[in-house]
Amino acid sequence: MGSVLYRLLCLLLLLTAPAAAQETRIAAVVNDDIVSLADLNDRVRLALVQSNIEDTPENRRRIAPQVLRGLIDEKLELQESKRLNVKVEEEEIAQALRRIEQQNNLPPGGLDGYLVQRGISKSTIVDQITATLAWGKLVRRRYGQQIVVRDEEIDETLAKLKENIGQPLSRVAEIFLGVDDPRQEEEVRRNAERLIEQLRSGAPFPAMAQQFSQSATAAVGGDIGWVQAAQLMPELAEAVQRMRPGQISPPIRAGGGFYILYVIDRRVAGQAPAPVPTEGSVQLVQVLFQLAPNASAQERERVERAAQTVAQQAQSCDDMRRIGRERAPQGSGDLGRVRIADLPTELREVVGRLEVGTPSPPLPLRGGIGVLMVCQRDVPPPAPVAVEPVLPSREEIAESLGRQKLENVARRYLRDLRRTAFVDVRV
C-alpha cells in the first residue's frame, strides 16, 4: 500500500510541476518514442475540459492513469501507421476540427480561442485527431476487403428483429476498457471505477466515452443506438434489464474487458413515441442552480456539472428536496401543482412524459439550470401509438454488421501491438 501511495504522490507532484521541468521528464517510453510529462499534463487538461470535469489535483490523479494509457495506444497506432505509410492529410484534420466546433456550438475558427481560454495547446487536440484518423485509415486499408457479411447473417438478424417486435428496446451508450493481459485486470477495473465516480459526479457520458472508451462507438459518444437485450452479450443484457433510463452501471466484466453502460431511454419496438401531452396537471419539485445571464464559460460549466450530478443521483422527490436544501437552497423546492398546458413549450414535452419519481435531464430554467421531478400526476402520460414497424434494410444491416466485425479486428490488432511493444511507464 505504501508503494502505491508513493507512486500516486509522485504522479500528482509531476502533474503540478512547472512546465519547463515537465518538458524534460518522461512519463513513458513506447518503443522508440517517448510520452513526456508535458504531453500527459496537456492531455489530462484536455480530458478534463472536454469531459466537463473540474480541474482539481484529485480529479487529475483519478484520470491520469487512463489518459496515459490512451497516449501509449496513440503512439503505437501512429508508429504502425508510419511503418505502413498511412498518412493523414491536413484537410482531413481541418474537417475534424470543424466538426468539433459544430459539436460545441462554436463559430468557424472559434476553437482556437476556446482552447486558449482554457490553457490548452492546439497541438494537443490535433495530435489526438491525427492518431484517430490514421488508425481508422490503416485498419480499413489493411482489413476492409477481408470483412465479409454473408446473406445468412443478414437473414438471421432480420429474423431476430421481427421476432422481437413489441419487446422493450433500450437506447444504450457504452465505455469499453480492454484487458489485454490478466495482470492488468485490477488496474483496468480501478480505471473503470474512477470513470464511474466522475460520471456520477456530473461528467457527461458522451464526452467521457469520446476521451476514454476503446470502442469504435467512442467517436459518437459511446452511443450504440436502440438495442434489444438479445442483441447484447448476456452479462450486458442482464445489467441493462435491471437499469432505468438515466442510470450508469458498475464495471461489467464481459468479452475482452470492462464495460460501463448508460441507459439513455427506453421504448417498445414497433411503437412511435407518445404524443406531446396537453392535458392534466403534475406536482413538481425542482433543484435550481442559479446562473447569471453574463456568467463565464467556467461558471456555466460548473453549474451544468452540478445539475448533471442531481439528475444522476436523485431517486425520489424526497431526494430532490434534500439535495435542494443542501446544495442550492435559493430557488429549489416544491413548485406545487402545475397544469401541463401552462408550461413553456420546451418543458411541456419533457415534464409530460416524465415518469413519477424520475429526474429530468439538466434543463435551462428561469434564473439558471435545474432538474425537475414529477411527484404526482392526475392524468397518466399518453400511451405510445402503435405503428407499422420499420425494419432496417438489408444494406443497413450489412453495414452495421461490417462495422462490428471491423471494430473487433481493430481491437485485436491494437492488442497485438501492445503485446509486442516495449513500453516502460515511468510515472
DOMAR-476706 format. One record per atom (N, C-alpha, C): x, y, z. Coordinates in steps of 0.02 Angstrom, whole numbers, padded with zeros to 5 digits, always signed. Layout:
! residues N
XYZ;...
END
This chain:
! residues 427
+00041-00060+00000;+00000+00000+00000;+00043+00063+00000;+00099+00061+00039;+00143+00119+00043;+00172+00137-00025;+00193+00085-00064;+00222+00099-00129;+00170+00129-00177;+00107+00106-00172;+00054+00133-00214;+00043+00207-00199;+00040+00224-00134;+00030+00293-00114;+00089+00336-00137;+00149+00308-00133;+00208+00345-00154;+00205+00361-00229;+00186+00311-00269;+00181+00322-00341;+00128+00373-00358;+00071+00370-00323;+00019+00419-00336;+00041+00489-00317;+00078+00495-00261;+00103+00560-00240;+00153+00587-00292;+00196+00544-00316;+00245+00565-00367;+00210+00589-00430;+00157+00552-00451;+00121+00571-00511;+00087+00639-00501;+00058+00650-00443;+00024+00713-00430;+00075+00771-00430;+00134+00760-00398;+00185+00812-00397;+00211+00828-00467;+00218+00775-00508;+00242+00786-00576;+00191+00824-00618;+00127+00807-00609;+00074+00840-00649;+00067+00913-00630;+00088+00933-00571;+00083+01002-00549;+00150+01037-00551;+00201+01005-00579;+00267+01035-00583;+00268+01089-00636;+00316+01137-00632;+00321+01189-00683;+00330+01159-00752;+00306+01196-00804;+00306+01170-00872;+00377+01154-00895;+00425+01197-00879;+00494+01184-00901;+00521+01119-00875;+00504+01101-00813;+00526+01038-00785;+00491+00980-00818;+00426+00989-00835;+00388+00934-00866;+00415+00917-00935;+00439+00968-00972;+00463+00956-01040;+00519+00904-01041;+00559+00902-00987;+00618+00859-00986;+00605+00793-00951;+00545+00784-00922;+00529+00722-00887;+00492+00675-00933;+00505+00611-00925;+00474+00560-00967;+00420+00524-00928;+00360+00523-00956;+00305+00486-00924;+00306+00413-00945;+00323+00400-01009;+00326+00331-01034;+00369+00328-01096;+00401+00270-01106;+00438+00256-01167;+00398+00203-01205;+00386+00217-01269;+00346+00171-01311;+00388+00155-01373;+00420+00097-01372;+00467+00079-01424;+00520+00134-01430;+00524+00168-01488;+00575+00220-01497;+00549+00290-01483;+00488+00296-01459;+00458+00361-01444;+00450+00370-01369;+00440+00433-01349;+00426+00447-01279;+00360+00486-01273;+00329+00478-01216;+00273+00521-01195;+00301+00563-01139;+00308+00628-01150;+00336+00672-01099;+00283+00688-01047;+00307+00711-00991;+00260+00732-00938;+00218+00791-00962;+00249+00834-01004;+00210+00889-01032;+00153+00863-01076;+00167+00811-01116;+00113+00780-01157;+00057+00755-01112;+00075+00720-01059;+00025+00693-01014;-00015+00748-00981;+00019+00800-00958;-00015+00855-00924;-00064+00890-00971;-00042+00903-01033;-00086+00936-01082;-00147+00893-01097;-00137+00827-01105;-00193+00784-01121;-00241+00777-01062;-00215+00776-01001;-00258+00775-00942;-00301+00838-00940;-00271+00895-00955;-00310+00958-00955;-00364+00955-01008;-00347+00930-01068;-00396+00924-01121;-00453+00877-01101;-00436+00820-01070;-00487+00773-01049;-00534+00803-00997;-00507+00842-00951;-00548+00874-00900;-00596+00924-00932;-00571+00964-00979;-00614+01014-01011;-00668+00981-01053;-00649+00932-01095;-00698+00900-01139;-00748+00858-01100;-00728+00833-01042;-00773+00793-01001;-00811+00834-00951;-00800+00901-00952;-00835+00946-00907;-00823+00928-00834;-00760+00909-00818;-00740+00891-00750;-00699+00948-00721;-00711+00965-00659;-00674+01020-00627;-00600+01002-00623;-00557+01051-00639;-00485+01040-00640;-00458+01048-00569;-00453+00992-00532;-00427+00991-00465;-00372+00938-00461;-00326+00943-00413;-00275+00891-00406;-00304+00821-00399;-00358+00815-00362;-00389+00749-00352;-00415+00721-00418;-00450+00763-00457;-00476+00739-00521;-00420+00722-00570;-00366+00761-00569;-00308+00745-00611;-00280+00676-00592;-00274+00664-00528;-00247+00599-00506;-00291+00542-00529;-00356+00552-00527;-00402+00498-00544;-00399+00479-00617;-00394+00528-00661;-00399+00511-00732;-00330+00503-00765;-00276+00523-00732;-00210+00519-00763;-00191+00449-00788;-00203+00396-00749;-00183+00329-00774;-00217+00311-00840;-00282+00325-00846;-00318+00308-00907;-00295+00352-00965;-00281+00416-00951;-00257+00461-01004;-00189+00437-01029;-00145+00417-00984;-00079+00393-01004;-00085+00330-01047;-00130+00286-01029;-00140+00225-01070;-00163+00244-01140;-00207+00294-01145;-00229+00316-01210;-00172+00345-01252;-00129+00383-01220;-00072+00412-01255;-00024+00357-01280;-00015+00306-01240;+00028+00250-01261;-00002+00215-01322;-00068+00204-01320;-00101+00172-01378;-00093+00215-01440;-00099+00281-01432;-00092+00326-01490;-00022+00320-01520;+00028+00316-01478;+00096+00308-01503;+00102+00244-01544;+00073+00190-01519;+00076+00126-01555;+00039+00131-01622;-00018+00163-01622;-00057+00170-01683;-00019+00212-01735;+00012+00267-01712;+00048+00310-01758;+00111+00276-01784;+00145+00238-01741;+00204+00202-01763;+00187+00150-01817;+00132+00114-01807;+00111+00064-01856;+00088+00098-01921;+00054+00155-01914;+00032+00191-01974;+00091+00216-02014;+00142+00241-01980;+00202+00264-02014;+00238+00206-02048;+00241+00148-02014;+00276+00090-02042;+00243+00068-02107;+00176+00074-02111;+00140+00052-02170;+00122+00111-02216;+00154+00168-02204;+00148+00226-02248;+00076+00252-02254;+00040+00252-02198;-00027+00281-02196;-00022+00353-02173;-00046+00400-02212;-00039+00471-02196;-00107+00504-02187;-00108+00556-02146;-00168+00596-02135;-00156+00665-02167;-00201+00684-02211;-00194+00748-02245;-00217+00806-02200;-00190+00865-02214;-00208+00924-02174;-00282+00939-02179;-00311+00928-02238;-00383+00943-02247;-00426+00896-02204;-00404+00834-02195;-00441+00787-02152;-00441+00812-02080;-00385+00837-02057;-00380+00865-01990;-00424+00927-01984;-00422+00970-02036;-00463+01030-02034;-00538+01014-02031;-00559+00963-02068;-00629+00942-02065;-00648+00918-01995;-00603+00880-01964;-00617+00855-01896;-00622+00913-01847;-00579+00963-01855;-00582+01022-01811;-00648+01060-01821;-00671+01064-01883;-00735+01098-01896;-00793+01060-01864;-00790+00993-01865;-00843+00954-01832;-00843+00967-01757;-00784+00973-01727;-00780+00987-01655;-00812+01056-01641;-00799+01104-01683;-00829+01170-01674;-00905+01166-01677;-00931+01128-01726;-01003+01121-01732;-01033+01087-01671;-01000+01034-01647;-01025+00997-01589;-01026+01040-01526;-00981+01089-01522;-00978+01132-01463;-01010+01200-01475;-01049+01206-01530;-01084+01268-01546;-01037+01328-01550;-00978+01316-01579;-00929+01369-01588;-00932+01395-01660;-00919+01459-01671;-00918+01485-01739;-00857+01458-01776;-00857+01461-01843;-00798+01439-01881;-00735+01475-01857;-00684+01436-01840;-00622+01465-01814;-00624+01479-01740;-00681+01465-01707;-00688+01482-01637;-00653+01434-01590;-00630+01377-01616;-00598+01328-01573;-00532+01354-01545;-00496+01393-01585;-00431+01419-01561;-00440+01460-01497;-00487+01506-01498;-00499+01547-01438;-00524+01505-01379;-00566+01456-01394;-00592+01411-01342;-00535+01376-01307;-00486+01351-01345;-00429+01316-01316;-00384+01363-01277;-00370+01422-01305;-00327+01470-01271;-00357+01490-01204;-00423+01502-01203;-00457+01522-01141;-00450+01469-01087;-00442+01407-01106;-00437+01352-01058;-00366+01326-01049;-00318+01361-01078;-00248+01344-01068;-00227+01279-01101;-00257+01264-01160;-00241+01202-01195;-00208+01218-01261;-00152+01185-01275;-00118+01194-01339;-00157+01161-01394;-00162+01194-01452;-00199+01165-01508;-00167+01101-01531;-00100+01096-01524;-00066+01035-01546;-00090+00974-01508;-00113+00984-01447;-00137+00928-01406;-00196+00894-01439;-00245+00934-01461;-00305+00905-01492;-00290+00883-01563;-00244+00916-01598;-00225+00895-01665;-00191+00827-01663;-00147+00817-01614;-00114+00752-01606;-00165+00696-01596;-00214+00709-01554;-00265+00659-01541;-00305+00643-01604;-00325+00694-01641;-00363+00685-01703;-00321+00646-01754;-00257+00664-01760;-00214+00631-01809;-00209+00556-01795;-00199+00538-01732;-00194+00467-01715;-00259+00430-01731;-00316+00460-01715;-00381+00428-01729;-00391+00418-01803;-00377+00470-01843;-00387+00465-01916;-00339+00414-01947;-00276+00416-01926;-00227+00370-01955;-00244+00298-01940;-00264+00284-01878;-00281+00216-01859;-00342+00191-01898;-00393+00234-01905;-00452+00213-01942;-00435+00197-02015;-00394+00239-02047;-00374+00227-02116;-00334+00163-02121;-00289+00152-02074;-00246+00093-02076;-00288+00029-02071;-00334+00027-02023;-00374-00033-02013;-00417-00047-02074;-00449+00005-02101;-00491-00004-02161;-00450-00027-02220;-00391+00003-02230;-00349-00015-02287;-00324-00087-02281;-00305-00107-02220;-00275-00173-02212;-00325-00230-02208;-00383-00216-02178;-00431-00270-02165;-00499-00260-02198;-00511-00201-02226;-00578-00187-02252;-00602-00237-02304;-00557-00258-02349;-00576-00305-02401;-00588-00376-02375;-00563-00389-02314;-00571-00456-02285;-00637-00464-02247;-00670-00408-02234;-00732-00411-02196;-00789-00430-02243;-00819-00487-02231;-00873-00512-02273;-00934-00524-02229;-00991-00497-02248;-01054-00509-02213;-01096-00555-02258;-01110-00615-02235;-01146-00664-02275;-01222-00651-02274;-01256-00673-02325;-01329-00667-02328;-01362-00701-02268;-01333-00757-02246;-01361-00793-02189;-01360-00750-02126;-01308-00710-02118;-01303-00667-02059;-01356-00612-02061;-01367-00585-02121;-01419-00533-02128;-01488-00563-02115;-01501-00623-02143;-01565-00656-02132;-01577-00669-02058;-01525-00692-02023;-01532-00706-01952;-01547-00643-01912;-01514-00588-01929;-01526-00525-01894;-01597-00500-01907;-01619-00504-01969;-01688-00483-01985;-01739-00525-01948;-01727-00590-01944;-01774-00635-01910;-01780-00616-01836;-01723-00601-01805;-01724-00582-01734;-01762-00517-01724;-01751-00469-01769;-01786-00405-01763;-01862-00415-01769;-01883-00457-01815;-01955-00469-01824;-01985-00505-01763;-01947-00553-01736;-01971-00590-01677;-01981-00545-01617;-01940-00493-01612;-01940-00451-01552;-01983-00389-01558;-02022-00383-01611;-02069-00327-01615;-02117-00331-01557;-02125-00276-01523;-02168-00274-01463;-02129-00284-01398;-02064-00301-01403;-02022-00309-01344;-01988-00243-01327;-01965-00236-01264;-01932-00173-01244;-01868-00161-01283;-01858-00099-01302;-01796-00076-01332;-01763-00026-01285;-01698-00029-01280;-01661+00018-01239;-01610+00054-01282;-01607+00119-01274;-01552+00156-01307;-01495+00159-01258;-01438+00130-01277;-01384+00118-01230;-01319+00150-01257;-01280+00178-01211;-01213+00201-01227;-01163+00161-01186;-01101+00156-01212;-01051+00114-01180;-00984+00150-01175;-00946+00130-01124;-00874+00144-01121;-00841+00076-01112;-00794+00061-01156;-00760-00003-01153;-00686+00007-01138;-00661-00030-01089;-00590-00029-01070;-00564-00100-01078;-00518-00111-01124;-00494-00178-01138;-00444-00204-01087;-00445-00269-01078;-00396-00304-01036;-00356-00351-01082;-00294-00333-01097;-00254-00372-01144;-00212-00425-01109;-00203-00417-01044;-00160-00462-01005;-00194-00473-00938;-00200-00536-00915;-00233-00548-00850;-00203-00508-00793;-00139-00489-00799;-00108-00449-00746;-00135-00378-00743;-00170-00357-00796;-00199-00289-00797;-00269-00286-00767;-00296-00344-00750;-00367-00348-00730;-00385-00296-00677;-00349-00294-00622;-00366-00249-00567;-00354-00176-00586;-00300-00164-00624;-00285-00096-00644;-00342-00068-00687;-00366-00107-00736;-00419-00084-00779;-00484-00076-00740;-00497-00122-00694;-00557-00115-00652;-00556-00049-00613;-00497-00033-00584;-00491+00029-00547;-00502+00090-00592;-00475+00086-00653;-00486+00141-00700;-00560+00149-00715;-00596+00093-00724;-00668+00096-00737;-00704+00127-00677;-00685+00109-00617;-00717+00136-00558;-00704+00211-00551;-00644+00234-00571;-00630+00306-00569;-00674+00343-00618;-00683+00315-00678;-00726+00347-00727;-00799+00351-00702;-00821+00297-00669;-00890+00297-00643;-00898+00351-00589;-00848+00360-00548;-00850+00413-00497;-00861+00480-00531;-00824+00493-00585;-00831+00556-00620;-00900+00562-00653;-00925+00508-00682;-00991+00510-00714;-01045+00524-00663;-01040+00492-00605;-01092+00502-00554;-01084+00569-00518;-01028+00603-00531;-01018+00670-00504;-01038+00723-00554;-01064+00702-00612;-01090+00751-00659;-01055+00754-00726;-01001+00718-00737;-00967+00719-00802;-01013+00690-00855;-01021+00723-00913;-01066+00697-00965;-01039+00633-00996;-01082+00584-01004;-01061+00519-01029;-01032+00523-01099;-01062+00560-01147;-01034+00562-01215;-00962+00587-01216;-00947+00639-01177;-00879+00666-01176;-00831+00617-01145;-00851+00582-01093;-00807+00533-01061;-00794+00475-01108;-00846+00454-01145;-00837+00399-01193;-00788+00420-01248;-00795+00481-01273;-00751+00505-01326;-00678+00505-01303;-00667+00522-01240;-00599+00528-01214;-00569+00461-01195;-00609+00415-01167;-00580+00357-01134;-00600+00290-01162;-00655+00285-01198;-00677+00219-01222;-00632+00193-01277;-00619+00128-01276;-00579+00096-01328;-00622+00062-01381;-00686+00077-01381;-00731+00050-01431;-00738+00100-01488;-00756+00075-01548;-00766+00120-01604;-00824+00169-01591;-00870+00152-01546;-00925+00197-01531;-00903+00259-01494;-00839+00262-01473;-00813+00322-01440;-00824+00384-01484;-00819+00375-01549;-00825+00431-01595;-00894+00464-01593;-00945+00426-01570;-01013+00453-01565;-01035+00455-01492;-00988+00466-01448;-01005+00472-01377;-01025+00407-01344;-01006+00350-01374;-01022+00285-01345;-01091+00259-01362;-01130+00297-01400;-01200+00278-01415;-01202+00219-01463;-01229+00163-01439;-01236+00105-01484;-01306+00099-01513;-01350+00147-01497;-01416+00150-01526;-01468+00109-01488;-01524+00097-01520;-01579+00059-01490;-01565-00015-01498;-01565-00051-01443;-01550-00122-01445;-01600-00161-01401;-01608-00224-01418;-01646-00270-01376;-01596-00312-01337;-01619-00337-01281;-01573-00375-01237;-01540-00432-01275;-01577-00463-01321;-01549-00521-01357;-01490-00502-01401;-01482-00438-01417;-01428-00416-01460;-01363-00405-01421;-01366-00406-01355;-01308-00392-01313;-01279-00456-01285;-01216-00453-01263;-01187-00509-01226;-01228-00521-01163;-01233-00582-01140;-01277-00598-01083;-01263-00554-01022;-01199-00541-01007;-01182-00500-00947;-01209-00429-00955;-01204-00402-01017;-01228-00335-01029;-01305-00332-01030;-01335-00383-01060;-01409-00386-01064;-01439-00387-00994;-01409-00427-00950;-01435-00432-00881;-01432-00364-00846;-01377-00327-00856;-01370-00262-00824;-01421-00212-00851;-01429-00210-00918;-01475-00162-00949;-01546-00174-00926;-01566-00237-00920;-01634-00253-00899;-01649-00229-00828;-01597-00224-00786;-01608-00201-00717;-01606-00125-00711;-01580-00090-00762;-01570-00018-00757;-01630+00020-00782;-01638+00081-00757;-01689+00126-00783;-01653+00182-00821;-01690+00218-00865;-01658+00272-00902;-01625+00322-00854;-01564+00343-00873;-01526+00389-00833;-01475+00357-00787;-01479+00291-00780;-01433+00256-00734;-01369+00235-00769;-01316+00231-00729;-01250+00210-00752;-01233+00145-00715;-01208+00097-00751;-01193+00032-00721;-01126+00033-00684;-01115-00014-00639;-01047-00026-00613;-01005-00058-00668;-00940-00067-00657;-00900-00102-00708;-00926-00172-00720;-00933-00191-00783;-00958-00257-00803;-00903-00293-00841;-00881-00350-00815;-00828-00389-00850;-00862-00432-00902;-00847-00419-00965;-00876-00457-01020;-00830-00452-01080;-00830-00505-01120;-00789-00503-01180;-00716-00492-01163;-00686-00442-01196;-00615-00430-01187;-00597-00377-01137;-00644-00358-01093;-00627-00306-01045;-00686-00287-01002;-00687-00224-00980;-00739-00198-00936;-00783-00148-00974;-00848-00153-00963;-00896-00107-00994;-00928-00063-00939;-00939-00001-00956;-00982+00044-00916;-01041+00061-00961;-01102+00048-00940;-01161+00059-00980;-01203+00116-00953;-01236+00151-00999;-01281+00206-00981;-01344+00197-01021;-01401+00189-00988;-01466+00182-01022;-01493+00252-01033;-01497+00271-01096;-01519+00339-01114;-01595+00344-01114;-01628+00293-01142;-01701+00296-01148;-01727+00225-01159;-01793+00217-01156;-01823+00151-01166;-01890+00160-01200;-01905+00114-01245;-01970+00113-01279;-01985+00042-01302;-02041+00033-01334;-02061-00033-01358;-02053-00036-01434;-02023-00089-01458;-02013-00097-01530;-02080-00097-01566;-02084-00059-01620;-02146-00056-01659;-02195-00004-01634;-02173+00039-01587;-02216+00093-01562;-02182+00160-01573;-02221+00208-01594;-02196+00276-01601;-02198+00310-01532;-02158+00362-01521;-02162+00398-01458;-02232+00425-01445;-02249+00431-01382;-02315+00457-01365;-02320+00530-01388;-02382+00552-01405;-02390+00623-01424;-02376+00668-01365;-02359+00730-01381;-02344+00778-01327;-02408+00790-01287;-02406+00780-01221;-02467+00788-01180;-02487+00861-01174;-02551+00873-01172;-02577+00942-01164;-02627+00948-01108;-02648+00892-01078;-02700+00894-01027;-02672+00869-00961;-02709+00885-00907;-02691+00861-00841;-02642+00908-00807;-02624+00890-00746;-02578+00930-00706;-02530+00883-00669;-02475+00912-00646;-02424+00874-00611;-02401+00914-00551;-02379+00878-00500;-02347+00910-00442;-02271+00904-00452;-02237+00961-00453;-02167+00964-00470;-02123+00986-00412;-02062+00960-00412;-02010+00985-00368;-01949+00998-00411;-01911+01051-00394;-01853+01068-00435;-01792+01080-00391;-01734+01068-00421;-01670+01090-00393;-01641+01138-00444;-01633+01201-00425;-01611+01253-00472;-01544+01282-00449;-01496+01279-00494;-01431+01311-00482;-01431+01378-00519;-01428+01432-00481;-01434+01498-00511;-01374+01514-00555;-01387+01551-00610;-01335+01568-00657;-01353+01635-00689;-01307+01683-00684;-01319+01749-00713;-01315+01745-00789;-01354+01788-00824;-01352+01787-00897;-01283+01798-00926;-01241+01837-00891;-01174+01853-00916;-01121+01809-00884;-01140+01750-00859;-01093+01707-00824;-01038+01684-00872;-00979+01673-00845;-00922+01650-00885;-00932+01577-00906;-00892+01556-00955;-00897+01487-00978;-00880+01438-00921;-00831+01456-00880;-00812+01413-00824;-00868+01406-00774;-00903+01462-00759;-00958+01459-00711;-01017+01418-00739;-01030+01427-00804;-01084+01388-00835;-01068+01313-00832;-01005+01296-00846;-00985+01225-00843;-00993+01198-00773;-00975+01239-00722;-00981+01216-00653;-01054+01203-00636;-01099+01247-00656;-01170+01239-00642;-01198+01179-00679;-01178+01170-00741;-01202+01112-00779;-01180+01047-00748;-01118+01045-00722;-01095+00985-00687;-01137+00971-00625;-01152+01024-00588;-01191+01015-00526;-01261+00989-00543;-01292+01015-00595;-01359+00992-00614;-01357+00920-00639;-01304+00902-00676;-01298+00834-00701;-01292+00785-00643;-01256+00805-00591;-01249+00762-00532;-01317+00748-00500;-01359+00799-00495;-01426+00789-00467;-01466+00741-00511;-01463+00750-00577;-01501+00707-00623;-01481+00634-00617;-01419+00622-00599;-01395+00553-00594;-01403+00523-00524;-01410+00566-00473;-01412+00540-00404;-01481+00537-00375;-01525+00583-00393;-01591+00586-00361;-01634+00526-00379;-01661+00493-00329;-01703+00434-00339;-01776+00445-00320;-01791+00502-00288;-01859+00515-00265;-01867+00590-00254;-01930+00611-00243;-01943+00682-00229;-01912+00703-00163;-01909+00657-00115;-01876+00674-00051;-01801+00687-00063;-01770+00646-00107;-01700+00659-00125;-01693+00728-00155;-01738+00747-00200;-01734+00812-00233;-01739+00868-00182;-01786+00861-00134;-01793+00914-00084;-01731+00919-00041;-01703+00862-00022;-01642+00863+00020;-01584+00893-00017;-01575+00873-00080;-01519+00899-00120;-01528+00975-00129;-01590+00996-00141;-01602+01068-00150;-01583+01107-00088;-01603+01081-00029;-01586+01116+00034;-01510+01119+00044;-01476+01065+00027;-01404+01061+00041;-01362+01098-00009;-01380+01096-00073;-01335+01121-00125;-01359+01184-00160;-01423+01196-00161;-01449+01255-00197;-01513+01279-00164;-01507+01305-00103;-01568+01322-00065;-01610+01378-00096;-01579+01423-00133;-01617+01478-00163;-01645+01456-00231;-01710+01453-00235;-01742+01434-00298;-01762+01362-00302;-01738+01319-00257;-01756+01248-00258;-01816+01236-00213;-01850+01179-00225;-01906+01160-00182;-01967+01142-00223;-02024+01135-00189;-02087+01115-00221;-02115+01173-00262;-02139+01157-00321;-02171+01207-00364;-02247+01200-00361;-02272+01152-00322;-02343+01142-00317;-02371+01108-00378;-02438+01112-00387;-02471+01079-00443;-02473+01127-00502;-02451+01103-00559;-02445+01144-00619;-02482+01110-00677;-02523+01148-00713;-02556+01121-00773;-02504+01114-00828;-02505+01055-00860;-02456+01042-00913;-02463+01093-00969;-02526+01112-00985;-02537+01160-01039;-02508+01228-01024;-02496+01244-00959;-02469+01309-00941;-02393+01311-00943;-02361+01254-00951;-02288+01252-00953;-02263+01281-01019;-02203+01310-01019;-02173+01330-01083;-02168+01270-01130;-02172+01283-01194;-02172+01228-01243;-02113+01181-01235;-02053+01210-01222;-01993+01168-01218;-01993+01123-01157;-02033+01141-01104;-02037+01100-01044;-02097+01052-01047;-02147+01069-01086;-02209+01030-01087;-02196+00957-01106;-02155+00948-01157;-02142+00880-01181;-02101+00841-01130;-02051+00873-01100;-02008+00839-01051;-02049+00819-00990;-02084+00866-00961;-02122+00853-00900;-02180+00806-00913;-02213+00815-00969;-02272+00774-00984;-02256+00701-00990;-02195+00685-01010;-02176+00615-01021;-02135+00586-00964;-02117+00627-00915;-02077+00601-00859;-02118+00553-00817;-02088+00497-00800;-02120+00452-00753;-02114+00482-00682;-02162+00466-00640;-02161+00491-00571;-02097+00465-00537;-02061+00511-00504;-02001+00492-00468;-01938+00486-00511;-01942+00508-00574;-01884+00505-00618;-01859+00576-00631;-01795+00590-00618;-01770+00659-00630;-01764+00674-00704;-01776+00736-00722;-01765+00758-00790;-01691+00767-00803;-01671+00773-00865;-01602+00794-00878;-01595+00868-00858;-01533+00893-00851;-01525+00965-00837;-01560+01007-00890;-01596+01058-00867;-01636+01099-00912;-01622+01173-00899;-01622+01214-00951;-01619+01287-00940;-01685+01311-00912;-01685+01337-00851;-01744+01363-00818;-01735+01437-00802;-01789+01469-00786;-01784+01540-00770;-01737+01551-00710;-01683+01587-00722;-01637+01601-00667;-01577+01555-00664;-01575+01503-00707;-01517+01459-00703;-01528+01393-00739;-01496+01342-00714;-01501+01274-00743;-01524+01228-00687;-01574+01186-00701;-01601+01145-00648;-01626+01077-00671;-01652+01041-00623;-01679+00974-00635;-01749+00972-00605;-01796+00942-00642;-01865+00936-00619;-01882+00863-00606;-01930+00852-00561;-01956+00785-00549;-02031+00790-00537;-02068+00743-00566;-02140+00739-00555;-02152+00696-00493;-02186+00724-00444;-02202+00687-00383;-02271+00654-00388;-02318+00687-00421;-02385+00658-00431;-02411+00685-00498;-02455+00646-00529;-02490+00672-00588;-02562+00645-00587;-02609+00687-00609;-02679+00666-00606;-02702+00633-00671;-02664+00640-00724;-02680+00607-00787;-02617+00570-00809;-02622+00506-00824;-02563+00469-00846;-02536+00496-00912;-02472+00487-00924;-02445+00509-00989;-02480+00473-01046;-02485+00504-01104;-02518+00471-01161;-02483+00406-01178;-02522+00357-01200;-02493+00293-01219;-02458+00299-01286;-02404+00262-01295;-02371+00262-01361;-02420+00239-01415;-02407+00262-01474;-02451+00247-01531;-02421+00188-01570;-02462+00137-01580;-02439+00080-01619;-02432+00100-01693;-02378+00082-01722;-02366+00098-01792;-02340+00035-01827;-02341+00038-01893;-02312-00017-01931;-02237-00015-01921;-02208-00068-01892;-02136-00066-01878;-02095-00058-01942;-02045-00014-01937;-02000-00003-01993;-01935-00039-01978;-01921-00091-02016;-01860-00129-02006;-01805-00100-02050;-01742-00105-02027;-01687-00081-02069;-01682-00122-02133;-01655-00091-02185;-01646-00127-02248;-01588-00176-02242;-01584-00221-02290;-01529-00269-02289;-01462-00233-02295;-01460-00179-02333;-01398-00141-02340;-01378-00110-02274;-01426-00083-02237;-01411-00053-02172;-01386-00106-02122;-01417-00164-02123;-01396-00218-02079;-01326-00241-02097;-01313-00248-02161;-01246-00270-02183;-01193-00219-02162;-01209-00155-02168;-01161-00103-02148;-01148-00106-02073;-01200-00116-02033;-01192-00120-01960;-01150-00181-01940;-01165-00239-01970;-01127-00299-01954;-01054-00292-01976;-01043-00259-02033;-00975-00248-02057;-00935-00204-02009;-00967-00152-01983;-00933-00108-01935;-00914-00146-01872;-00959-00189-01849;-00944-00228-01789;-00884-00274-01800;-00882-00306-01858;-00826-00351-01873;-00761-00312-01878;-00763-00254-01911;-00702-00214-01919;-00678-00189-01851;-00724-00172-01807;-00705-00150-01740;-00670-00206-01702;-00696-00266-01708;-00664-00323-01673;-00594-00335-01700;-00586-00329-01766;-00520-00337-01795;-00472-00283-01770;-00496-00221-01768;-00453-00165-01745;-00433-00176-01673;-00478-00201-01632;-00463-00212-01562;-00409-00266-01553;-00414-00319-01593;-00362-00372-01589;-00295-00347-01615;-00298-00306-01668;-00237-00278-01698;-00199-00236-01646;-00235-00191-01612;-00202-00149-01561;-00178-00191-01502;-00216-00242-01484;-00194-00286-01430;-00128-00320-01447;-00122-00343-01510;-00060-00375-01531;-00002-00325-01531;-00015-00263-01551;+00038-00212-01549;+00062-00200-01478;+00015-00199-01431;+00033-00188-01360;+00077-00246-01336;+00059-00306-01355;+00094-00365-01328;+00166-00369-01354;+00180-00344-01414;+00247-00349-01442;+00288-00285-01432;+00257-00233-01404;+00292-00169-01396;+00335-00168-01334;+00385-00125-01335;+00423-00109-01274;+00391-00047-01244;+00361-00054-01186;+00329+00002-01152;+00356+00006-01081;+00384+00063-01065;+00412+00075-00998;+00377+00136-00968;+00332+00124-00921;+00296+00179-00888;+00339+00205-00831;+00354+00269-00832;+00400+00298-00783;+00364+00330-00724;+00298+00344-00731;+00262+00377-00676;+00204+00333-00656;
END
